[in-house]
């Protein structure tokens, strides 16, 4: 089991009044794109799992956090400043890309909200990957670092703004099937995952080509 390590905060960047990116010093911490870490404040007695948002080759660890009002940890994370310390344990999860990537493999990544974190890590790690990222958000400020993806590979689905495709990720994939030969990785809330799994199976996608991770 990996030991618990302490990491200094380098930066905190807000995207919306409720969501932010927390950047930690790397200190050689090993992880694979798609994995998560268990994080807390030293002596706080409360830890939560967060998927790594940065790439495997970055010299820092980025975590994407949505603050929960009245939550036991996220308000404390939101109050951190550069130089403050957090404790990290892990990494965990097998929500990772196949290694090696099968020849000719095409990936469809589907996320809601901050569930985009593992896919951002995968794309930063393997920028030549053949993929489409379908990202369900309420409004444009929740697309986070959309500029990190080529425009033709990032498809935001908006439920509260007319800023692109209007509807849920399931609406988009129902209207625009991506084919039974693609590898589907799905991360977000359980209801979305259940609905999308049923939709993909009805479109002929095999269960062995659908990988899921309940994010919240």
Number of C-alpha atoms within 10 A of each C-alpha: 6 10 8 12 13 19 21 17 20 18 16 19 12 15 16 13 9 15 21 20 18 22 21 24 18 17 13 9 17 12 17 21 26 25 22 24 20 17 23 22 18 13 8 12 8 12 17 13 17 22 26 25 28 25 24 21 15 12 14 19 24 24 22 24 21 18 18 13 10 8 9 13 19 18 15 13 19 20 9 16 14 13 13 15 18 19 18 23 19 19 21 16 13 13 18 15 17 8 6 6 10 9 6 9 13 18 19 20 22 27 28 26 20 26 25 25 28 31 28 23 24 22 20 20 17 14 14 8 15 13 20 20 22 23 25 29 24 18 15 17 13 20 22 20 10 16 9 12 16 10 10 9 14 18 20 28 28 22 17 12 14 12 12 12 16 18 18 20 24 20 14 17 17 15 9 9 11 18 15 14 13 17 22 25 22 29 26 22 16 14 10 19 23 13 11 20 20 11 17 22 14 11 15 11 20 15 12 8 15 17 18 16 19 14 20 11
